[in-house]
């Protein structure tokens, strides 16, 4: 599938789109804006997840922003705003691993498209946005620019989910959130104990009480689970996928993935793609009704 640059755009503006979904990472200093009629006063780090129905207007204040806008079609050819809103989309997600776009669509009194970010989350998002800008600019010379950019979007949405869930986290869950956000980093008992100013025994007890796993088991599980999305929706080489999720040895990643899911990563990608293609016609027919 050939992807064109008109399916995705990156800029330094705070603006919504009536055709594209928007991921806007913002550093605000007395920033005043309106989001769907709600007036916001922002100082600090934030991420907006906006659908084509959202309207955002800047009134005053200082800010730095990067705005990655994309059509759901860019994520996968079967997706558009209508399909994502249909009841059958939950079935599609369950069968084929499609992303949960609730951050772009769910709105209530607690969440209306705006996420507050920690310093670490902001820094991680900045890295992902910068990578996306490089990958988009490499079109058409780089044959996998769209896969690489899609991987950047996957990373951004993973961190966004962590920011979204932070408000309801139990005590101690900041450790899990840090692991979730930093899967490409060196994560072990020593680095985590130093990060959270605790000892290895206490950290192990906290993680095990929350997950039922040791820190090492939980880190491996998170890395393997999250790597599946890149396998499902990109053709990035397996070695690069392994590196993205913190595996310095691609052979270890392949062995661990096969043990966990019963297939090597490449076979998993191939089989899931065939299954998705086989089921496309049914969902197209339902979407057309």
Phi and psi in degrees as a GROMACS rama.xvg file:
@    title "Ramachandran Plot"
@    xaxis  label "Phi"
@    yaxis  label "Psi"
@TYPE xy
-90.834  123.648  UNK-2
-102.496  139.808  UNK-3
-107.179  159.201  UNK-4
-69.5683  -15.5559  UNK-5
-73.8538  -3.0813  UNK-6
-89.1697  -7.33114  UNK-7
-153.202  149.567  UNK-8
-150.151  148.884  UNK-9
-134.763  136.169  UNK-10
-150.309  179.717  UNK-11
-109.971  24.9143  UNK-12
-102.42  148.988  UNK-13
-94.9117  102.633  UNK-14
-157.808  150.279  UNK-15
-96.0505  177.237  UNK-16
-138.47  144.788  UNK-17
-90.4988  6.40593  UNK-18
-128.527  -25.8368  UNK-19
-117.747  153.207  UNK-20
-79.0673  148.797  UNK-21
-125.309  129.961  UNK-22
-112.657  111.569  UNK-23
-120.574  112.558  UNK-24
-95.3731  124.633  UNK-25
-130.073  135.763  UNK-26
-109.534  110.016  UNK-27
-106.618  146.822  UNK-28
-134.424  94.4208  UNK-29
64.7454  32.5654  UNK-30
-76.7888  128.883  UNK-31
-116.985  124.316  UNK-32
-148.103  167.08  UNK-33
-117.564  133.495  UNK-34
-123.215  110.079  UNK-35
52.834  40.4328  UNK-36
86.4552  -6.75846  UNK-37
-92.7973  122.707  UNK-38
-82.058  129.351  UNK-39
-121.692  139.464  UNK-40
-118.052  111.381  UNK-41
-120.866  126.2  UNK-42
-134.682  120.11  UNK-43
129.412  -153.614  UNK-44
-111.324  135.307  UNK-45
-146.766  157.54  UNK-46
-130.906  127.838  UNK-47
-99.0936  135.07  UNK-48
-119.717  99.3364  UNK-49
-115.643  138.472  UNK-50
-96.1199  -176.428  UNK-51
-70.3968  -11.2043  UNK-52
-93.1132  -9.94751  UNK-53
-85.3239  145.909  UNK-54
-126.861  124.221  UNK-55
-124.315  137.11  UNK-56
-136.748  126.364  UNK-57
-87.6774  133.762  UNK-58
-105.2  -47.5931  UNK-59
-164.028  175.053  UNK-60
98.4733  173.797  UNK-61
-104.903  146.577  UNK-62
-159.961  157.893  UNK-63
-120.759  134.416  UNK-64
-145.345  152.57  UNK-65
-133.336  131.152  UNK-66
-123.317  111.147  UNK-67
-103.554  112.45  UNK-68
-112.728  135.561  UNK-69
-148.933  150.076  UNK-70
-80.5356  140.234  UNK-71
-52.269  -29.7475  UNK-72
-56.1549  -31.6559  UNK-73
-66.0859  -33.9629  UNK-74
-70.4651  -43.5186  UNK-75
-160.673  142.693  UNK-76
-65.443  -15.7094  UNK-77
-87.4372  -3.03125  UNK-78
-106.69  138.108  UNK-79
-149.89  175.033  UNK-80
-60.6071  -36.7671  UNK-81
-67.8433  -48.3027  UNK-82
-59.2544  -44.1078  UNK-83
-61.4315  -29.2469  UNK-84
-87.0115  -3.43368  UNK-85
-84.5667  153.841  UNK-86
-60.5034  -32.8772  UNK-87
-68.9245  -13.2628  UNK-88
-64.5971  -31.7932  UNK-89
-62.6051  -38.3678  UNK-90
-66.4734  -40.6668  UNK-91
-62.4921  -41.7425  UNK-92
-62.7012  -44.2649  UNK-93
-64.754  -38.8421  UNK-94
-80.0403  -40.3356  UNK-95
-120.117  3.70138  UNK-96
74.6491  22.0088  UNK-97
-60.826  152.796  UNK-98
-71.5914  155.213  UNK-99
-89.812  111.167  UNK-100
-93.1359  25.0181  UNK-101
-62.7572  -27.942  UNK-102
-65.6395  -23.349  UNK-103
-88.9352  -15.997  UNK-104
-123.349  -33.6748  UNK-105
-74.5807  130.355  UNK-106
-139.449  130.934  UNK-107
-152.441  -168.135  UNK-108
-67.8569  -28.6536  UNK-109
-86.0107  -32.9504  UNK-110
-134.458  123.21  UNK-111
-132.543  32.9541  UNK-112
102.676  3.9437  UNK-113
-122.145  127.568  UNK-114
-118.456  134.524  UNK-115
-85.9229  137.269  UNK-116
-111.923  145.375  UNK-117
-76.441  166.683  UNK-118
-56.9842  -43.6678  UNK-119
-65.0571  -42.6695  UNK-120
-63.9175  -40.1235  UNK-121
-62.2551  -44.5725  UNK-122
-63.119  -41.8983  UNK-123
-65.1276  -41.3787  UNK-124
-65.2482  -39.8892  UNK-125
-58.0555  -41.7046  UNK-126
-61.9352  -43.7806  UNK-127
-66.6211  -40.3714  UNK-128
-65.6793  -39.9276  UNK-129
-64.441  -41.6216  UNK-130
-61.0709  -43.309  UNK-131
-60.1173  -41.1338  UNK-132
-61.5786  -41.455  UNK-133
-65.0998  -44.3928  UNK-134
-67.091  -41.0269  UNK-135
-63.285  -40.8119  UNK-136
-67.6809  -19.4565  UNK-137
-80.3081  -7.30047  UNK-138
-69.48  137.299  UNK-139
-99.3517  7.10756  UNK-140
-67.5834  -31.8345  UNK-141
-94.1099  111.775  UNK-142
-65.9837  -20.066  UNK-143
-112.654  25.7691  UNK-144
-57.9842  -38.3914  UNK-145
-69.0964  -38.4067  UNK-146
-63.5151  -44.1661  UNK-147
-64.5531  -40.6741  UNK-148
-66.8693  -38.8831  UNK-149
-62.6273  -38.8024  UNK-150
-62.4715  -37.2625  UNK-151
-63.1717  -42.3384  UNK-152
-62.9614  -40.6228  UNK-153
-58.9002  -43.6889  UNK-154
-64.2001  -43.2672  UNK-155
-61.8525  -44.836  UNK-156
-69.1375  -31.0697  UNK-157
-64.6897  -44.2461  UNK-158
-68.1914  -37.0704  UNK-159
-60.275  -41.2761  UNK-160
-62.6522  -37.454  UNK-161
-64.3379  -40.907  UNK-162
-66.6949  -37.3213  UNK-163
-65.3635  -40.8451  UNK-164
-82.9138  -9.82389  UNK-165
-59.8098  -36.1313  UNK-166
-64.1941  -29.0097  UNK-167
-106.211  16.3613  UNK-168
-77.9074  143.657  UNK-169
-72.8189  164.783  UNK-170
-58.4902  134.983  UNK-171
94.2787  -11.9659  UNK-172
-73.8082  -10.1971  UNK-173
-62.1064  -25.3909  UNK-174
-67.5721  -45.5774  UNK-175
-64.6402  -39.342  UNK-176
-64.2274  -39.6991  UNK-177
-63.5284  -42.6065  UNK-178
-61.4056  -47.8674  UNK-179
-57.0377  -39.7079  UNK-180
-81.1592  -21.0341  UNK-181
-123.798  44.3947  UNK-182
-64.885  -21.9659  UNK-183
-87.0367  -3.79241  UNK-184
-89.9028  172.38  UNK-185
-77.2492  109.711  UNK-186
-120.047  117.547  UNK-187
-155.932  178.497  UNK-188
-58.2836  -39.042  UNK-189
-67.1411  -50.9543  UNK-190
-65.5475  -38.4967  UNK-191
-71.0592  -38.4981  UNK-192
-63.2503  -40.8578  UNK-193
-66.736  -41.1877  UNK-194
-62.1146  -40.2024  UNK-195
-105.751  13.4495  UNK-196
52.2503  50.9557  UNK-197
-139.917  178.398  UNK-198
-99.6965  167.881  UNK-199
-63.9537  -36.9686  UNK-200
-65.6185  -45.7112  UNK-201
-66.2012  -40.1507  UNK-202
-64.6601  -42.5585  UNK-203
-61.939  -42.068  UNK-204
-63.1694  -41.6875  UNK-205
-64.6012  -49.024  UNK-206
-63.702  -40.7081  UNK-207
-68.5289  -34.6361  UNK-208
-67.5998  -29.9857  UNK-209
-87.0802  -30.1263  UNK-210
-121.784  -18.0286  UNK-211
79.0892  6.74029  UNK-212
-126.26  156.889  UNK-213
-71.0533  161.616  UNK-214
-53.9949  -43.2446  UNK-215
-62.7074  -42.6041  UNK-216
-64.7018  -42.0459  UNK-217
-67.3391  -42.2224  UNK-218
-60.0034  -46.4496  UNK-219
-62.6103  -43.7999  UNK-220
-61.9012  -44.6567  UNK-221
-62.1037  -43.84  UNK-222
-63.7331  -45.0084  UNK-223
-66.7727  -45.8494  UNK-224
-62.0909  -46.8989  UNK-225
-70.5152  -28.5586  UNK-226
-67.3817  -21.0473  UNK-227
-61.0994  -34.198  UNK-228
-63.9313  -41.7168  UNK-229
-65.432  -35.0009  UNK-230
-67.3314  -37.7256  UNK-231
-73.804  -34.9665  UNK-232
-122.618  11.1292  UNK-233
-141.086  166.878  UNK-234
-114.708  29.2352  UNK-235
-62.4682  137.126  UNK-236
-52.776  145.605  UNK-237
-57.5322  -37.9693  UNK-238
-61.9819  -37.3329  UNK-239
-72.1869  -37.2477  UNK-240
-61.5553  -44.932  UNK-241
-57.9456  -45.1858  UNK-242
-64.9585  -40.3777  UNK-243
-57.389  -33.7414  UNK-244
-105.966  24.7474  UNK-245
85.3408  14.6613  UNK-246
-97.0886  110.01  UNK-247
-76.4104  -19.8023  UNK-248
-116.808  110.52  UNK-249
-63.8879  -33.0733  UNK-250
-66.724  -36.5543  UNK-251
-65.5896  -40.9864  UNK-252
-59.5913  -45.2204  UNK-253
-62.2998  -44.7116  UNK-254
-64.0205  -44.3861  UNK-255
-66.1202  -39.3746  UNK-256
-65.9223  -43.8109  UNK-257
-62.9023  -40.8352  UNK-258
-64.0788  -38.6429  UNK-259
-77.8989  -40.3788  UNK-260
-115.76  -1.34678  UNK-261
82.3196  0.290541  UNK-262
-143.509  151.074  UNK-263
-69.0279  154.214  UNK-264
-52.7021  -43.8185  UNK-265
-64.8244  -41.7058  UNK-266
-67.1326  -38.6865  UNK-267
-60.8737  -45.8638  UNK-268
-58.6067  -48.4967  UNK-269
-62.0567  -47.3719  UNK-270
-67.0373  -41.8812  UNK-271
-67.1877  -36.8587  UNK-272
-65.483  -43.4703  UNK-273
-61.7435  -41.9083  UNK-274
-64.604  -40.4883  UNK-275
-66.0783  -42.2812  UNK-276
-63.7277  -39.918  UNK-277
-64.4263  -30.6554  UNK-278
-93.2932  -2.12751  UNK-279
-62.3618  -44.036  UNK-280
-59.0062  -41.617  UNK-281
-61.9083  -43.4897  UNK-282
-72.2058  -32.0355  UNK-283
-64.1188  -41.3327  UNK-284
-64.6254  -41.7245  UNK-285
-66.3223  -39.4347  UNK-286
-68.4301  -27.5304  UNK-287
-79.8167  -16.2423  UNK-288
